[in-house]
Amino acid sequence: MMALQEAIEHCVEVSNRDDVCAECKAQHKQLAEWQKELQFLKNQKCQPPDGVSIKPDGVNELDPCLYDEVETYQNVTVHVLRCRRCGHIEIEWERNVDDDGIQ
């Protein structure tokens, strides 16, 4: 099985060969373009529109992803979050303190 980068390289190579018909060259060129687009999209994290940077507290940038909670652990609570749009994973944690302030 080919990795995505190998598939791109194969399609580019076939589209440049002299022993391939014009129709196959065009098809492989189109496939390479689609695969490059897929590769680009797979590597993207959600971005705010037009490169806007939102820092509500003046320091930390607002994350544009919309997360669904995937897992939660007890005692030390760990939240594993996944963006609904791009699939980016974010991990948050917090210490659990009982009523007496003991961890």
DARAKA-V848792 format. One record per residue. N is the residue number from 1. RES is the residue in one small letter. PHI is phi as a letter, one per 30 degrees, with the letter a starting at -180 (none if undefined). Layout:
# DARAKA-V848792
n=N res=RES phi=PHI
n=N res=RES phi=PHI
This chain:
# DARAKA-V848792
n=1 res=m phi=none
n=2 res=m phi=d
n=3 res=a phi=d
n=4 res=l phi=e
n=5 res=q phi=d
n=6 res=e phi=d
n=7 res=a phi=d
n=8 res=i phi=d
n=9 res=e phi=d
n=10 res=h phi=d
n=11 res=c phi=d
n=12 res=v phi=d
n=13 res=e phi=d
n=14 res=v phi=d
n=15 res=s phi=d
n=16 res=n phi=c
n=17 res=r phi=d
n=18 res=d phi=d
n=19 res=d phi=c
n=20 res=v phi=c
n=21 res=c phi=d
n=22 res=a phi=e
n=23 res=e phi=d
n=24 res=c phi=d
n=25 res=k phi=e
n=26 res=a phi=d
n=27 res=q phi=d
n=28 res=h phi=d
n=29 res=k phi=d
n=30 res=q phi=d
n=31 res=l phi=d
n=32 res=a phi=d
n=33 res=e phi=d
n=34 res=w phi=d
n=35 res=q phi=d
n=36 res=k phi=d
n=37 res=e phi=d
n=38 res=l phi=d
n=39 res=q phi=d
n=40 res=f phi=d
n=41 res=l phi=d
n=42 res=k phi=d
n=43 res=n phi=c
n=44 res=q phi=c
n=45 res=k phi=c
n=46 res=c phi=e
n=47 res=q phi=b
n=48 res=p phi=d
n=49 res=p phi=d
n=50 res=d phi=h
n=51 res=g phi=i
n=52 res=v phi=d
n=53 res=s phi=c
n=54 res=i phi=c
n=55 res=k phi=b
n=56 res=p phi=e
n=57 res=d phi=c
n=58 res=g phi=i
n=59 res=v phi=b
n=60 res=n phi=d
n=61 res=e phi=d
n=62 res=l phi=d
n=63 res=d phi=d
n=64 res=p phi=d
n=65 res=c phi=d
n=66 res=l phi=c
n=67 res=y phi=c
n=68 res=d phi=c
n=69 res=e phi=d
n=70 res=v phi=c
n=71 res=e phi=b
n=72 res=t phi=b
n=73 res=y phi=c
n=74 res=q phi=c
n=75 res=n phi=i
n=76 res=v phi=c
n=77 res=t phi=d
n=78 res=v phi=c
n=79 res=h phi=c
n=80 res=v phi=c
n=81 res=l phi=c
n=82 res=r phi=b
n=83 res=c phi=d
n=84 res=r phi=d
n=85 res=r phi=d
n=86 res=c phi=c
n=87 res=g phi=i
n=88 res=h phi=e
n=89 res=i phi=c
n=90 res=e phi=b
n=91 res=i phi=c
n=92 res=e phi=b
n=93 res=w phi=b
n=94 res=e phi=b
n=95 res=r phi=d
n=96 res=n phi=c
n=97 res=v phi=c
n=98 res=d phi=d
n=99 res=d phi=d
n=100 res=d phi=d
n=101 res=g phi=i
n=102 res=i phi=c
n=103 res=q phi=d
